């Protein structure tokens, strides 16, 4: 079964990353901080799925 939560997180991260790359945003912007938060959430979710 597809993990829709994980797909949603990854999709949001991908869209934000594309925006940041296009605009050349520095690490201190809210968008880049959200990407870091999404990375943490994705890692936690994958950890729960394994164990």
PDB file of N, CA, C and O in Angstrom:
ATOM      1  N   UNK A   1       0.835  -1.177   0.000  1.00  0.00           N
ATOM      2  CA  UNK A   1       0.000   0.000   0.000  1.00  0.00           C
ATOM      3  C   UNK A   1       0.886   1.248   0.000  1.00  0.00           C
ATOM      4  O   UNK A   1       1.936   1.284   0.641  1.00  0.00           O
ATOM      5  N   UNK A   2       0.451   2.238  -0.711  1.00  0.00           N
ATOM      6  CA  UNK A   2       1.231   3.470  -0.831  1.00  0.00           C
ATOM      7  C   UNK A   2       1.190   4.265   0.472  1.00  0.00           C
ATOM      8  O   UNK A   2       0.153   4.346   1.130  1.00  0.00           O
ATOM      9  N   UNK A   3       2.305   4.837   0.825  1.00  0.00           N
ATOM     10  CA  UNK A   3       2.400   5.666   2.023  1.00  0.00           C
ATOM     11  C   UNK A   3       2.147   7.115   1.602  1.00  0.00           C
ATOM     12  O   UNK A   3       3.058   7.822   1.172  1.00  0.00           O
ATOM     13  N   UNK A   4       0.897   7.535   1.735  1.00  0.00           N
ATOM     14  CA  UNK A   4       0.497   8.857   1.249  1.00  0.00           C
ATOM     15  C   UNK A   4       1.122   9.990   2.054  1.00  0.00           C
ATOM     16  O   UNK A   4       1.415  11.051   1.504  1.00  0.00           O
ATOM     17  N   UNK A   5       1.327   9.775   3.353  1.00  0.00           N
ATOM     18  CA  UNK A   5       1.957  10.794   4.185  1.00  0.00           C
ATOM     19  C   UNK A   5       3.378  11.065   3.701  1.00  0.00           C
ATOM     20  O   UNK A   5       3.783  12.219   3.559  1.00  0.00           O
ATOM     21  N   UNK A   6       4.126  10.006   3.450  1.00  0.00           N
ATOM     22  CA  UNK A   6       5.497  10.140   2.972  1.00  0.00           C
ATOM     23  C   UNK A   6       5.525  10.809   1.600  1.00  0.00           C
ATOM     24  O   UNK A   6       6.357  11.679   1.344  1.00  0.00           O
ATOM     25  N   UNK A   7       4.630  10.406   0.738  1.00  0.00           N
ATOM     26  CA  UNK A   7       4.565  11.015  -0.599  1.00  0.00           C
ATOM     27  C   UNK A   7       4.258  12.505  -0.518  1.00  0.00           C
ATOM     28  O   UNK A   7       4.822  13.296  -1.274  1.00  0.00           O
ATOM     29  N   UNK A   8       3.372  12.892   0.389  1.00  0.00           N
ATOM     30  CA  UNK A   8       3.019  14.305   0.548  1.00  0.00           C
ATOM     31  C   UNK A   8       4.220  15.110   1.048  1.00  0.00           C
ATOM     32  O   UNK A   8       4.484  16.210   0.563  1.00  0.00           O
ATOM     33  N   UNK A   9       4.944  14.554   2.023  1.00  0.00           N
ATOM     34  CA  UNK A   9       6.131  15.240   2.536  1.00  0.00           C
ATOM     35  C   UNK A   9       7.180  15.411   1.446  1.00  0.00           C
ATOM     36  O   UNK A   9       7.749  16.491   1.282  1.00  0.00           O
ATOM     37  N   UNK A  10       7.430  14.345   0.708  1.00  0.00           N
ATOM     38  CA  UNK A  10       8.439  14.399  -0.349  1.00  0.00           C
ATOM     39  C   UNK A  10       8.028  15.348  -1.466  1.00  0.00           C
ATOM     40  O   UNK A  10       8.872  16.041  -2.034  1.00  0.00           O
ATOM     41  N   UNK A  11       6.754  15.384  -1.781  1.00  0.00           N
ATOM     42  CA  UNK A  11       6.261  16.286  -2.822  1.00  0.00           C
ATOM     43  C   UNK A  11       6.425  17.750  -2.411  1.00  0.00           C
ATOM     44  O   UNK A  11       6.855  18.585  -3.207  1.00  0.00           O
ATOM     45  N   UNK A  12       6.077  18.048  -1.156  1.00  0.00           N
ATOM     46  CA  UNK A  12       6.240  19.426  -0.659  1.00  0.00           C
ATOM     47  C   UNK A  12       7.710  19.824  -0.659  1.00  0.00           C
ATOM     48  O   UNK A  12       8.050  20.948  -1.029  1.00  0.00           O
ATOM     49  N   UNK A  13       8.586  18.903  -0.243  1.00  0.00           N
ATOM     50  CA  UNK A  13      10.017  19.176  -0.210  1.00  0.00           C
ATOM     51  C   UNK A  13      10.555  19.449  -1.611  1.00  0.00           C
ATOM     52  O   UNK A  13      11.348  20.367  -1.821  1.00  0.00           O
ATOM     53  N   UNK A  14      10.113  18.642  -2.554  1.00  0.00           N
ATOM     54  CA  UNK A  14      10.575  18.788  -3.940  1.00  0.00           C
ATOM     55  C   UNK A  14      10.158  20.142  -4.521  1.00  0.00           C
ATOM     56  O   UNK A  14      10.948  20.804  -5.194  1.00  0.00           O
ATOM     57  N   UNK A  15       8.918  20.547  -4.257  1.00  0.00           N
ATOM     58  CA  UNK A  15       8.424  21.827  -4.764  1.00  0.00           C
ATOM     59  C   UNK A  15       9.175  23.002  -4.124  1.00  0.00           C
ATOM     60  O   UNK A  15       9.552  23.954  -4.807  1.00  0.00           O
ATOM     61  N   UNK A  16       9.385  22.919  -2.806  1.00  0.00           N
ATOM     62  CA  UNK A  16      10.118  23.986  -2.130  1.00  0.00           C
ATOM     63  C   UNK A  16      11.557  24.072  -2.620  1.00  0.00           C
ATOM     64  O   UNK A  16      12.088  25.164  -2.823  1.00  0.00           O
ATOM     65  N   UNK A  17      12.179  22.921  -2.807  1.00  0.00           N
ATOM     66  CA  UNK A  17      13.569  22.913  -3.258  1.00  0.00           C
ATOM     67  C   UNK A  17      13.681  23.537  -4.647  1.00  0.00           C
ATOM     68  O   UNK A  17      14.624  24.280  -4.919  1.00  0.00           O
ATOM     69  N   UNK A  18      12.737  23.241  -5.515  1.00  0.00           N
ATOM     70  CA  UNK A  18      12.752  23.823  -6.862  1.00  0.00           C
ATOM     71  C   UNK A  18      12.618  25.344  -6.787  1.00  0.00           C
ATOM     72  O   UNK A  18      13.307  26.065  -7.509  1.00  0.00           O
ATOM     73  N   UNK A  19      11.747  25.826  -5.931  1.00  0.00           N
ATOM     74  CA  UNK A  19      11.566  27.261  -5.755  1.00  0.00           C
ATOM     75  C   UNK A  19      12.844  27.911  -5.234  1.00  0.00           C
ATOM     76  O   UNK A  19      13.270  28.955  -5.726  1.00  0.00           O
ATOM     77  N   UNK A  20      13.441  27.282  -4.239  1.00  0.00           N
ATOM     78  CA  UNK A  20      14.673  27.836  -3.653  1.00  0.00           C
ATOM     79  C   UNK A  20      15.806  27.866  -4.671  1.00  0.00           C
ATOM     80  O   UNK A  20      16.560  28.838  -4.735  1.00  0.00           O
ATOM     81  N   UNK A  21      15.926  26.823  -5.455  1.00  0.00           N
ATOM     82  CA  UNK A  21      16.977  26.785  -6.474  1.00  0.00           C
ATOM     83  C   UNK A  21      16.749  27.852  -7.529  1.00  0.00           C
ATOM     84  O   UNK A  21      17.689  28.514  -7.969  1.00  0.00           O
ATOM     85  N   UNK A  22      15.497  28.017  -7.933  1.00  0.00           N
ATOM     86  CA  UNK A  22      15.158  28.992  -8.969  1.00  0.00           C
ATOM     87  C   UNK A  22      15.443  30.422  -8.501  1.00  0.00           C
ATOM     88  O   UNK A  22      15.963  31.240  -9.260  1.00  0.00           O
ATOM     89  N   UNK A  23      15.100  30.709  -7.258  1.00  0.00           N
ATOM     90  CA  UNK A  23      15.273  32.054  -6.717  1.00  0.00           C
ATOM     91  C   UNK A  23      16.632  32.270  -6.059  1.00  0.00           C
ATOM     92  O   UNK A  23      17.001  33.406  -5.762  1.00  0.00           O
ATOM     93  N   UNK A  24      17.388  31.183  -5.827  1.00  0.00           N
ATOM     94  CA  UNK A  24      18.687  31.303  -5.181  1.00  0.00           C
ATOM     95  C   UNK A  24      18.584  31.760  -3.736  1.00  0.00           C
ATOM     96  O   UNK A  24      19.352  32.616  -3.296  1.00  0.00           O
ATOM     97  N   UNK A  25      17.644  31.198  -3.002  1.00  0.00           N
ATOM     98  CA  UNK A  25      17.396  31.629  -1.632  1.00  0.00           C
ATOM     99  C   UNK A  25      18.474  31.111  -0.677  1.00  0.00           C
ATOM    100  O   UNK A  25      18.921  29.971  -0.804  1.00  0.00           O
ATOM    101  N   UNK A  26      18.892  31.949   0.282  1.00  0.00           N
ATOM    102  CA  UNK A  26      19.884  31.507   1.279  1.00  0.00           C
ATOM    103  C   UNK A  26      19.263  30.573   2.319  1.00  0.00           C
ATOM    104  O   UNK A  26      18.042  30.426   2.380  1.00  0.00           O
ATOM    105  N   UNK A  27      20.105  29.948   3.128  1.00  0.00           N
ATOM    106  CA  UNK A  27      19.653  28.958   4.110  1.00  0.00           C
ATOM    107  C   UNK A  27      18.782  29.531   5.220  1.00  0.00           C
ATOM    108  O   UNK A  27      18.084  28.777   5.899  1.00  0.00           O
ATOM    109  N   UNK A  28      18.805  30.821   5.417  1.00  0.00           N
ATOM    110  CA  UNK A  28      18.067  31.418   6.529  1.00  0.00           C
ATOM    111  C   UNK A  28      16.629  31.792   6.185  1.00  0.00           C
ATOM    112  O   UNK A  28      15.927  32.346   7.031  1.00  0.00           O
ATOM    113  N   UNK A  29      16.179  31.510   4.988  1.00  0.00           N
ATOM    114  CA  UNK A  29      14.811  31.845   4.593  1.00  0.00           C
ATOM    115  C   UNK A  29      13.838  30.806   5.147  1.00  0.00           C
ATOM    116  O   UNK A  29      14.223  29.664   5.400  1.00  0.00           O
ATOM    117  N   UNK A  30      12.574  31.203   5.335  1.00  0.00           N
ATOM    118  CA  UNK A  30      11.570  30.250   5.847  1.00  0.00           C
ATOM    119  C   UNK A  30      11.420  29.007   4.960  1.00  0.00           C
ATOM    120  O   UNK A  30      11.174  27.909   5.459  1.00  0.00           O
ATOM    121  N   UNK A  31      11.568  29.188   3.651  1.00  0.00           N
ATOM    122  CA  UNK A  31      11.441  28.047   2.747  1.00  0.00           C
ATOM    123  C   UNK A  31      12.533  27.013   3.004  1.00  0.00           C
ATOM    124  O   UNK A  31      12.259  25.813   3.056  1.00  0.00           O
ATOM    125  N   UNK A  32      13.766  27.479   3.164  1.00  0.00           N
ATOM    126  CA  UNK A  32      14.883  26.560   3.408  1.00  0.00           C
ATOM    127  C   UNK A  32      14.765  25.903   4.783  1.00  0.00           C
ATOM    128  O   UNK A  32      15.128  24.739   4.950  1.00  0.00           O
ATOM    129  N   UNK A  33      14.260  26.646   5.761  1.00  0.00           N
ATOM    130  CA  UNK A  33      14.056  26.064   7.085  1.00  0.00           C
ATOM    131  C   UNK A  33      12.964  25.000   7.045  1.00  0.00           C
ATOM    132  O   UNK A  33      13.047  23.995   7.752  1.00  0.00           O
ATOM    133  N   UNK A  34      11.946  25.216   6.226  1.00  0.00           N
ATOM    134  CA  UNK A  34      10.883  24.213   6.075  1.00  0.00           C
ATOM    135  C   UNK A  34      11.440  22.951   5.415  1.00  0.00           C
ATOM    136  O   UNK A  34      11.043  21.842   5.772  1.00  0.00           O
ATOM    137  N   UNK A  35      12.347  23.107   4.466  1.00  0.00           N
ATOM    138  CA  UNK A  35      12.975  21.948   3.833  1.00  0.00           C
ATOM    139  C   UNK A  35      13.730  21.131   4.878  1.00  0.00           C
ATOM    140  O   UNK A  35      13.660  19.902   4.874  1.00  0.00           O
ATOM    141  N   UNK A  36      14.446  21.804   5.766  1.00  0.00           N
ATOM    142  CA  UNK A  36      15.171  21.097   6.835  1.00  0.00           C
ATOM    143  C   UNK A  36      14.189  20.362   7.744  1.00  0.00           C
ATOM    144  O   UNK A  36      14.450  19.231   8.155  1.00  0.00           O
ATOM    145  N   UNK A  37      13.072  20.994   8.055  1.00  0.00           N
ATOM    146  CA  UNK A  37      12.041  20.357   8.883  1.00  0.00           C
ATOM    147  C   UNK A  37      11.445  19.144   8.169  1.00  0.00           C
ATOM    148  O   UNK A  37      11.222  18.102   8.785  1.00  0.00           O
ATOM    149  N   UNK A  38      11.192  19.285   6.879  1.00  0.00           N
ATOM    150  CA  UNK A  38      10.660  18.159   6.099  1.00  0.00           C
ATOM    151  C   UNK A  38      11.654  17.009   6.056  1.00  0.00           C
ATOM    152  O   UNK A  38      11.257  15.847   6.145  1.00  0.00           O
ATOM    153  N   UNK A  39      12.938  17.313   5.920  1.00  0.00           N
ATOM    154  CA  UNK A  39      13.963  16.266   5.941  1.00  0.00           C
ATOM    155  C   UNK A  39      13.903  15.477   7.250  1.00  0.00           C
ATOM    156  O   UNK A  39      14.008  14.251   7.259  1.00  0.00           O
ATOM    157  N   UNK A  40      13.733  16.209   8.352  1.00  0.00           N
ATOM    158  CA  UNK A  40      13.652  15.560   9.663  1.00  0.00           C
ATOM    159  C   UNK A  40      12.402  14.690   9.764  1.00  0.00           C
ATOM    160  O   UNK A  40      12.470  13.564  10.257  1.00  0.00           O
ATOM    161  N   UNK A  41      11.266  15.201   9.304  1.00  0.00           N
ATOM    162  CA  UNK A  41      10.019  14.445   9.356  1.00  0.00           C
ATOM    163  C   UNK A  41      10.082  13.188   8.484  1.00  0.00           C
ATOM    164  O   UNK A  41       9.596  12.128   8.877  1.00  0.00           O
ATOM    165  N   UNK A  42      10.680  13.316   7.308  1.00  0.00           N
ATOM    166  CA  UNK A  42      10.816  12.169   6.410  1.00  0.00           C
ATOM    167  C   UNK A  42      11.700  11.101   7.046  1.00  0.00           C
ATOM    168  O   UNK A  42      11.375   9.915   7.007  1.00  0.00           O
ATOM    169  N   UNK A  43      12.824  11.528   7.634  1.00  0.00           N
ATOM    170  CA  UNK A  43      13.733  10.576   8.282  1.00  0.00           C
ATOM    171  C   UNK A  43      13.047   9.870   9.445  1.00  0.00           C
ATOM    172  O   UNK A  43      13.187   8.658   9.606  1.00  0.00           O
ATOM    173  N   UNK A  44      12.307  10.620  10.253  1.00  0.00           N
ATOM    174  CA  UNK A  44      11.581  10.017  11.371  1.00  0.00           C
ATOM    175  C   UNK A  44      10.552   9.013  10.877  1.00  0.00           C
ATOM    176  O   UNK A  44      10.424   7.923  11.433  1.00  0.00           O
ATOM    177  N   UNK A  45       9.833   9.374   9.851  1.00  0.00           N
ATOM    178  CA  UNK A  45       8.788   8.491   9.315  1.00  0.00           C
ATOM    179  C   UNK A  45       9.377   7.209   8.746  1.00  0.00           C
ATOM    180  O   UNK A  45       8.840   6.122   8.958  1.00  0.00           O
ATOM    181  N   UNK A  46      10.472   7.340   8.032  1.00  0.00           N
ATOM    182  CA  UNK A  46      11.131   6.145   7.480  1.00  0.00           C
ATOM    183  C   UNK A  46      11.687   5.268   8.596  1.00  0.00           C
ATOM    184  O   UNK A  46      11.693   4.043   8.476  1.00  0.00           O
ATOM    185  N   UNK A  47      12.154   5.886   9.685  1.00  0.00           N
ATOM    186  CA  UNK A  47      12.650   5.134  10.834  1.00  0.00           C
ATOM    187  C   UNK A  47      11.537   4.343  11.509  1.00  0.00           C
ATOM    188  O   UNK A  47      11.747   3.204  11.926  1.00  0.00           O
ATOM    189  N   UNK A  48      10.371   4.935  11.616  1.00  0.00           N
ATOM    190  CA  UNK A  48       9.228   4.244  12.217  1.00  0.00           C
ATOM    191  C   UNK A  48       8.761   3.084  11.345  1.00  0.00           C
ATOM    192  O   UNK A  48       8.342   2.043  11.851  1.00  0.00           O
ATOM    193  N   UNK A  49       8.837   3.275  10.040  1.00  0.00           N
ATOM    194  CA  UNK A  49       8.376   2.229   9.118  1.00  0.00           C
ATOM    195  C   UNK A  49       9.300   1.002   9.180  1.00  0.00           C
ATOM    196  O   UNK A  49       8.843  -0.129   9.016  1.00  0.00           O
ATOM    197  N   UNK A  50      10.587   1.228   9.415  1.00  0.00           N
ATOM    198  CA  UNK A  50      11.544   0.110   9.487  1.00  0.00           C
ATOM    199  C   UNK A  50      11.451  -0.631  10.807  1.00  0.00           C
ATOM    200  O   UNK A  50      11.559  -1.857  10.836  1.00  0.00           O
ATOM    201  N   UNK A  51      11.253   0.085  11.892  1.00  0.00           N
ATOM    202  CA  UNK A  51      11.324  -0.569  13.181  1.00  0.00           C
ATOM    203  C   UNK A  51      10.144  -0.313  13.992  1.00  0.00           C
ATOM    204  O   UNK A  51      10.051  -0.800  15.118  1.00  0.00           O
TER     205      UNK A  51
END
